[in-house]
C-alpha cells in the first residue's frame, strides 16, 4: 500500500486512534491523548463545523504520522486568509526516511495560505526549511520580577539584574486603570478596529470564548482594561500557574487593543500578581509596538538582557537557552508581510503554546464530557 495524507475524515480514521498514536509516540505524556482535551483542541474550535483538520499520514489506515492542525482565519495587512495553526508533529520513528514529512508539509502548503507553528524541534526544522519556511530561533519574552527571594532558586542572574530592576522601579510612577467585564460586542469592536495594526490570527469573540471560557482545564482571568474612559481599552488575559516545584508565575496570555492602554494593563497585571502573592510575570509577544511598552517600563527581555535568565517550562521547571520558544512561518504569496515580525502579533495564546501537561491536567468540574 502507498502512503496517503489527509485529514481524519478524508482517510476514515477515528480520533481515538489519533489520540492513541500521540500517547504511544510522543516522548512525554501529552494532553492530546485525553479525549476531552483533543475534542476541545481540534474539533470544538469555531468555524470548523466540528471537523478535525489534523494532517495524517497513513498506510492502509495505519497511522504513520500526525500534525496537529487548527484551520483559523489569519489577517495579513487586513486581508483575511486561510491559516493553519500547527500544534504538535509526531512521526513513527520506525517509519522515518520514507518521505512522510515531505508529503505532509506539501499537503498543508497546497491547502493553506498561511502556516505557522511554535516550539520547533531540531528534527523537524530541516524539513520545514527545505519547504520554504522561515525560522525565528526565539520570540520576544518579557518578565517582571516582584519578589526576588521567591525566584532565586530557579533563576540565573547577575547582581546587575537587581540594580537595573531597582532603577526602573524608581522611575515608574503609579497610574490608575479602569476595568470592564468581557463583552462580545466590545471584543469584536476592539479586534476589528485594531487588527489592521498587526498580522495575526483572529481574536474575534467566538475564538476568545473557545480559547479561554471553554478551555477544558485552565481558568483564565479576562478583563477589558482602560487608562481612561475615552480610550477603547485592551483585552487582557491572565493565567496563574504553579510549577511542580511550587513556584507561582502569572502569564499574560493576550494583550491587544488600544496601545494607549497597554501600560494600564501592565499595572493591572502587577497589582493582580501582588494581591495573589505571585513573584513574577511573563509575556511572550512578537509585536515590537507592544514590546516597546514593556521595555520602556523596565521589564526584562529574555532575548536582549543576558544578565537575567528565567525558565519558560514549569512542569517540571527547566531552564533552556534561550528561555523562550522558536517559531516557523510560511506563505506562498504573503511571506514578505508575514516576515515583518515587528508587526506580527503572536502570544502564548497561539499554536497551543499554553497547553497543560499531564502533571497539571485536570478537567474542570463544569466541563461536560465529550
C-alpha atoms as one frame of an Amber mdcrd trajectory, in Angstrom:
protein
   0.000   0.000   0.000   1.166   3.550  -0.718   1.375   6.310   1.878  -1.580
   8.715   1.765  -2.016  12.077   3.504  -5.224  13.807   4.532  -7.482  14.660
   7.450  -9.074  12.002   9.658 -12.400  12.374   7.826 -10.706  12.142   4.428
  -8.880   8.974   5.452 -11.649   7.486   7.601  -9.561   7.365  10.790 -11.261
   7.758  14.175  -9.975  10.287  16.688  -9.357   7.541  19.255  -6.639   6.093
  17.018  -5.084   9.563  16.672  -5.065  10.064  20.455  -3.535   6.628  20.934
  -0.806   7.488  18.429   0.051  10.667  20.355   0.207   8.695  23.583   2.431
   5.978  22.111   4.840   8.046  20.039   5.216  11.372  21.896   8.296  11.390
  24.132   6.386  12.551  27.215   2.803  12.067  28.439   0.677  14.528  26.452
  -2.736  16.130  26.969  -3.659  15.433  23.329  -4.063  11.781  24.288  -7.030
  12.742  26.500 -10.448  12.707  24.752 -11.744  15.868  26.467  -8.710  17.916
  25.508  -8.465  16.542  21.976 -12.160  17.302  21.423 -11.687  20.901  22.526
  -8.389  21.460  20.716  -9.219  20.079  17.282 -12.984  19.652  16.946 -14.752
  22.301  19.037 -12.749  25.188  17.537 -15.063  27.792  15.913 -15.955  27.750
  12.228 -14.605  24.231  11.566 -18.078  22.633  11.613 -16.841  20.006  14.113
 -14.398  18.683  11.506 -10.968  17.534  12.625  -8.333  19.193  10.404  -5.284
  17.365  11.781  -2.975  16.216   8.999  -2.403  12.453   8.996  -0.046  10.239
   7.018  -1.240   6.655   6.848  -0.686   3.374   5.062  -3.706   1.107   4.793
  -5.307   3.210   7.595  -2.315   2.588   9.868  -1.141   5.972  11.162   2.478
   6.814  10.385   2.493  10.480  11.393   0.238  13.260  12.697   0.448  17.028
  12.513  -1.963  18.795  14.868  -3.729  21.497  12.827  -6.364  24.122  13.504
  -7.832  25.914  10.495  -8.100  29.500  11.615  -8.546  32.886   9.949  -5.316
  34.871   9.695  -5.198  38.567   8.846  -2.265  39.978   6.858  -2.429  43.703
   6.087  -6.157  43.415   6.862  -6.614  40.622   4.283  -8.434  37.585   5.649
  -6.558  34.402   4.718  -6.953  30.702   5.431  -4.354  29.917   8.081  -3.065
  26.677   9.569  -2.104  26.819  13.230   0.282  23.894  13.772   0.446  22.386
  17.243   2.207  19.016  17.542   4.015  16.938  14.924   4.962  13.330  15.603
   6.068  10.551  13.252   6.547   6.861  13.934  10.310   6.602  14.388  10.355
   3.153  12.788   8.972   4.602   9.537  11.257   7.566   9.035  13.192   8.310
   5.827  10.155   7.390   3.732   9.324  10.975   2.755   6.412  11.134   5.200
   7.311  14.634   6.419   7.627  15.952   2.869   4.222  14.550   1.918   2.576
  16.113   4.982   4.127  19.558   4.510   3.264  19.557   0.788  -0.339  18.657
   1.626  -0.594  21.604   4.033   1.038  24.045   1.601  -1.473  23.111  -1.065
  -4.363  23.668   1.342  -3.456  26.825   3.305  -2.326  30.366   2.512  -0.526
  30.858   5.842   1.156  28.226   8.039   2.579  28.921  11.466   3.938  26.954
  14.428   5.825  27.353  17.717   8.317  25.187  19.607  10.125  23.606  16.668
  12.284  20.537  17.305  15.690  20.178  15.689  14.471  17.032  13.892  11.588
  18.880  12.232  13.395  22.127  11.429  15.324  20.871   8.397  12.111  19.599
   6.770  10.407  22.964   7.235  13.387  24.873   5.861  13.563  22.690   2.732
   9.948  23.638   2.036  10.499  27.390   2.156   9.598  28.091   5.765  11.358
  30.841   7.683  12.605  30.260  11.213  12.862  32.502  14.267  15.067  30.985
  16.958  13.496  32.841  19.883  10.424  35.046  20.035  10.492  38.009  22.459
   9.601  37.328  26.072   9.316  39.947  28.822   9.467  39.406  32.587   8.709
  41.492  35.664  10.156  40.345  38.998   8.086  41.382  42.005   9.702  39.279
  44.753  13.304  38.242  44.190  13.554  35.885  47.169  10.897  33.594  45.703
  12.503  33.215  42.292  16.173  32.939  43.297  16.250  29.102  43.409  15.024
  28.959  39.793  16.598  31.960  38.041  20.106  32.655  36.808  21.132  36.293
  37.067  23.994  38.616  37.787  23.911  41.291  40.549  23.408  43.812  37.748
  19.873  42.479  37.234  18.692  43.610  40.672  20.323  47.015  40.215  18.570
  47.513  36.890  15.225  46.407  38.329  15.614  48.867  41.204  16.437  51.659
  38.754  13.282  51.031  36.728  11.100  50.668  39.812  12.226  54.111  40.989
  11.366  55.592  37.597   7.842  54.196  37.456   5.002  56.317  38.752   1.750
  54.604  39.725  -1.065  55.041  37.225  -4.682  54.036  37.508  -6.841  51.884
  35.314 -10.491  51.187  34.627 -11.746  47.613  34.280 -14.647  46.279  32.259
 -16.019  42.759  32.061 -15.769  40.621  28.944 -18.355  41.624  26.359 -18.952
  40.081  22.924 -19.646  43.364  21.154 -16.684  45.067  22.800 -14.289  42.243
  21.902 -15.369  42.220  18.262 -15.182  46.013  18.046 -11.674  46.002  19.534
 -10.442  43.290  17.223 -11.813  44.775  14.003 -10.650  48.279  14.879  -7.074
  47.278  15.738  -6.413  44.207  13.580  -5.003  46.430  10.831  -2.142  47.329
  13.202  -0.942  43.715  13.256  -0.677  40.492  11.277  -2.408  37.888  13.434
  -4.811  35.018  13.919  -8.383  36.100  14.566  -9.248  37.329  18.058 -12.977
  37.641  17.373 -15.250  36.799  20.270 -16.020  33.245  19.090 -12.310  32.410
  19.238 -11.871  34.167  22.582 -14.823  32.258  24.026 -13.497  28.923  22.741
  -9.898  29.569  23.724 -10.496  30.868  27.258 -14.057  30.444  28.512 -14.422
  26.905  27.156 -10.912  25.658  27.892 -11.286  22.185  29.409  -8.600  22.524
  32.096  -7.341  26.085  32.676  -9.102  29.034  34.293  -8.333  32.437  32.816
  -8.794  35.927  34.236 -10.109  38.176  31.446 -10.754  41.913  31.555 -11.002
  44.951  29.330  -8.532  47.491  30.739  -8.555  51.236  30.067  -6.384  54.067
  31.286  -9.337  56.469  30.928 -12.934  56.439  29.771 -12.151  57.986  26.387
  -9.839  55.190  25.204 -11.045  51.939  23.639  -9.213  49.671  26.070  -7.255
  46.435  25.625  -8.199  42.806  26.005  -6.091  41.399  28.843  -5.977  37.660
  29.559  -4.062  36.292  32.564  -3.397  32.796  33.867  -1.833  31.911  37.187
   0.445  28.892  37.007   2.185  26.924  39.749   5.144  24.743  38.849   5.657
  21.193  40.031   8.188  22.667  42.480   5.697  25.182  43.923   6.802  28.346
  42.111   3.923  30.652  41.138   4.048  32.711  37.952   1.495  34.935  36.233
   1.319  34.552  32.454  -0.041  37.373  30.326  -1.625  35.303  27.573  -3.217
  38.013  25.406  -2.915  41.799  25.309  -4.375  43.597  22.313  -6.360  46.731
  21.550  -5.731  50.431  22.094  -1.960  50.836  22.525  -2.562  53.813  24.824
  -3.993  51.371  27.399  -1.171  48.812  27.416   0.600  50.438  30.367  -2.645
  50.406  32.327  -2.976  46.667  31.605   0.592  46.113  32.779  -0.163  47.939
  36.039  -3.325  45.897  36.499  -1.303  42.697  35.996   1.243  43.789  38.604
  -1.496  44.587  41.127  -3.172  41.254  40.378   0.101  39.379  40.962   0.839
  41.253  44.186  -2.655  40.533  45.506  -2.155  36.807  44.786   1.405  36.717
  46.151   2.830  35.816  42.725   6.519  36.780  42.479   6.980  37.063  38.701
   5.040  37.821  35.495   5.923  36.902  31.923   4.604  37.760  28.468   5.511
  36.324  25.069   4.798  38.696  22.169   6.404  39.217  18.763   4.972  42.703
  18.119   7.643  45.373  18.626   4.943  48.018  19.050   3.599  46.215  22.097
   7.033  45.105  23.250   8.244  48.702  23.331   5.815  49.362  26.180   7.336
  46.586  28.259  10.892  47.673  27.502  10.163  51.291  28.369   8.643  50.132
  31.662  11.756  48.217  32.661  10.651  44.624  32.148  13.474  42.194  31.446
  13.860  40.932  27.889  14.924  37.299  27.701  16.351  37.855  24.216  18.295
  41.029  24.952  19.198  41.029  28.662  21.850  38.295  29.049  22.298  39.029
  32.764  18.839  37.627  33.612  17.585  34.161  32.684  14.396  32.504  33.824
  12.706  29.220  32.835   9.767  29.081  30.468   8.957  25.420  31.163   7.370
  24.745  34.553   6.152  21.126  34.659   8.827  20.410  35.692  10.886  23.604
  35.769  13.509  23.544  33.034  15.820  26.381  32.067  16.780  26.299  28.419
  18.846  28.741  26.403  17.135  30.685  25.002  14.375  30.655  27.619  11.689
  31.304  25.058  10.251  29.394  22.108  11.124  29.089  18.437   8.784  29.749
  15.519   8.336  28.718  11.893   6.146  30.505   9.362   5.313  30.170   5.666
   3.212  31.760   2.971   3.386  31.358  -0.787   2.103  34.845  -1.594   2.438
  36.830   1.647   5.800  35.812   3.071   7.251  39.332   2.907   4.362  40.650
   5.006   4.468  37.631   7.325   8.217  38.098   7.826   7.613  41.604   9.199
   7.953  40.153  12.681   7.638  43.538  14.365   4.053  43.716  13.098   3.298
  40.052  13.754   1.142  39.532  16.848   1.885  36.110  18.320   1.446  35.362
  22.023   1.152  32.337  24.299  -2.421  32.042  23.009  -1.304  30.769  19.618
  -0.410  27.297  18.326  -1.384  25.566  21.583   1.644  27.083  23.315  -0.410
  27.337  26.519  -1.119  23.604  26.681  -1.371  21.749  30.014   0.977  18.918
  30.804  -0.396  15.823  32.464   1.077  16.949  35.790  -1.338  19.913  35.820
  -4.111  18.277  33.793  -7.497  18.287  35.460 -10.821  18.577  33.660 -12.971
  21.391  35.006 -15.881  20.249  37.116 -18.322  22.219  34.940 -16.897  20.869
  31.667 -19.271  18.445  30.020 -17.810  15.102  28.982 -17.419  14.822  25.245
